[in-house]
Amino acid sequence: MSHLMNTYNRQPVAFTHGRGCYLTDGEGRVYLDALAGIAVNTLGHAHPEFVAALTEQAGKLLHVSNVYRVAEQETLADLLAARSGLPEAFFCNSGCEANEAAIKLARFYGHRRGIGNPAIIVMEDAFHGRTLATLSATGNAKVQDGFEPLVPGFIRVPYNDLEAFSSAARDNPDVVAVMLEAVQGEGGVHMLDPFYLAELRRRCDERALLLICDEVQCGMGRTGKWFAYQHAGIFPDVVTLAKGLGSGIPVGACLAGGRAAGLFCPGNHGSTFGGNPLAMTAARKTIELMESGDLVTHAARIGAWLKETFAFALKSLPDVLEVRGQGLMLGIELARPCGALVGQALAAGLLINVTHERVIRLLPPLVFGEREAKELVEKLVPLIKDFLKE
Ligand SMILES: *Cc1c(COP(=O)(O)O)cnc(C)c1O
C-alpha cells in the first residue's frame, strides 16, 4: 500500500526523463507532452541552456534568506516590471501563495481607506488555489466542500457581465477589489471579453477598486502575449504569476502597480523560501530564453494554427460544442463528460488534460513546434472521433 496521501487520481504511468516536448516512461515508451505539467514547463523538458543555468546557480548559491539583499530578486523584478508594466514584485513559491499575497494586499488597501471588512468581487468558475483564502475565492463547490467555514470577504458574480459587477460594487460599500483570470483555466478555458476587461478597468478606477489579474495559468506568454490582460490593453493593479514562470522550478510572484504600489511595509508579508537565488535564476533564464526564441509570438502563431485546424477537423461532429482559447491555452468542449479521454490519449502516447468534466485542455510547452503540433492533431482527432462514437 502506498504511503502517499490520497489527493490525486493518478494515471498509471511514471516518467523517468524528458527532452523538449517528449517524456519517456520507465518502459521506454515516449509520449508527446501537450500539457506541460499543467502550463508549467514553458521551455519543455531538459532544455540544455536552462539546465546549464540552474546547474551553475546550484553550484554557487541556493538559499540565503530575505533578511539579506538578494541580487537575483532585484534583477527578476526589473525584468517582470518591464514586461508587465507593474513596478513592484513580491516573490513566493506557488500560485496560491501569489494569490494569498494579492488578497492580503487588497485587504490592506481597504483598511488603509478605513474599510474594516474589505470584500473582493470574484468570478463564477474561477480557480485561485487550494489554501483556505484561495479556495474561498474559487468558484467551484468541489474545491470548497468539506473545508467550511470559508474565509469571508468574497462576493461572486458571473463573468463577462458588467451589470452584475456594477450592482455588486454598488450594493457593497466594503468592496475594495475585483479578482479574475483573463482566461479561466480550471474553469474550462473561458476567455473574458477584452471589452469587458477594459470596461471593468474603467469602473474600478471610478470607485478606486483594485483590479487583480490571476495570471498563474494564462500568463508568461501562454496566450500569445506576455500576459493575457494585455489583449485588452489594460494595466491591472495586481498581477499574480507562478506555473510557467520557472519552467518547472517552483516560483511565484505577486506584482503590484497603480493603487496597489507601495502598500506593504516590512513585517506585513514574507516567505522563507520565496525569491531564493535558484528560483530567481529559473525565472530569469525562462524569460531570457523565451525572448531569444521569440516564444511569445510563436505561441500566438502555433496556437492559432492548432485552434483553426482542430475546429476544421472536428466541425462535422455535433458533439464537439466549441474549440476555444488563445495561443497555447486551448479548450475543446464536448457535449458529454470526457475524462476517459485522458487515459485513452495516454495509451496512444499523448499527454492531455480534461477540465470542467467536458473540456479537453491543451497547454503544451511554448517550444511546441510545427512537427509536434501536427502530431498532436493527428493523434487527438481520431481519439475524439472514436470517443464520441462509443
Ligand atoms: C494553478 C492555479 C493556481 C494555483 O497555483 P498553485 O501553484 O497550484 O498553488 C491559481 N490560479 C490559477 C489561475 C491557476 O491555474
The ligand as a Tripos MOL2 file, in Angstrom:
@<TRIPOS>MOLECULE
LIG
   15    15     1     0     0
SMALL
NO_CHARGES

@<TRIPOS>ATOM
      1 C1         -2.9020   26.5340  -10.7760 C.3       1 LIG1
      2 C2         -3.5580   27.8190  -10.4660 C.ar      1 LIG1
      3 C3         -3.4670   28.3970   -9.1880 C.ar      1 LIG1
      4 C4         -2.8250   27.6880   -8.0290 C.3       1 LIG1
      5 O1         -1.4660   27.5150   -8.2140 O.3       1 LIG1
      6 P1         -0.6460   26.5130   -7.2440 P.3       1 LIG1
      7 O2          0.7820   26.7210   -7.6600 O.co2     1 LIG1
      8 O3         -1.1460   25.1410   -7.5020 O.co2     1 LIG1
      9 O4         -0.9070   26.9520   -5.8540 O.co2     1 LIG1
     10 C5         -4.0290   29.6410   -9.0030 C.ar      1 LIG1
     11 N1         -4.6540   30.2870  -10.0040 N.ar      1 LIG1
     12 C6         -4.7500   29.7710  -11.2360 C.ar      1 LIG1
     13 C7         -5.4200   30.5560  -12.3150 C.3       1 LIG1
     14 C8         -4.2250   28.5150  -11.5150 C.ar      1 LIG1
     15 O5         -4.3650   27.9880  -12.7330 O.3       1 LIG1
@<TRIPOS>BOND
     1     1     2 1
     2     2     3 ar
     3     2    14 ar
     4     3     4 1
     5     3    10 ar
     6     4     5 1
     7     5     6 1
     8     6     7 2
     9     6     8 1
    10     6     9 1
    11    10    11 ar
    12    11    12 ar
    13    12    13 1
    14    12    14 ar
    15    14    15 1
@<TRIPOS>SUBSTRUCTURE
     1 LIG1         1 GROUP 0 **** ****
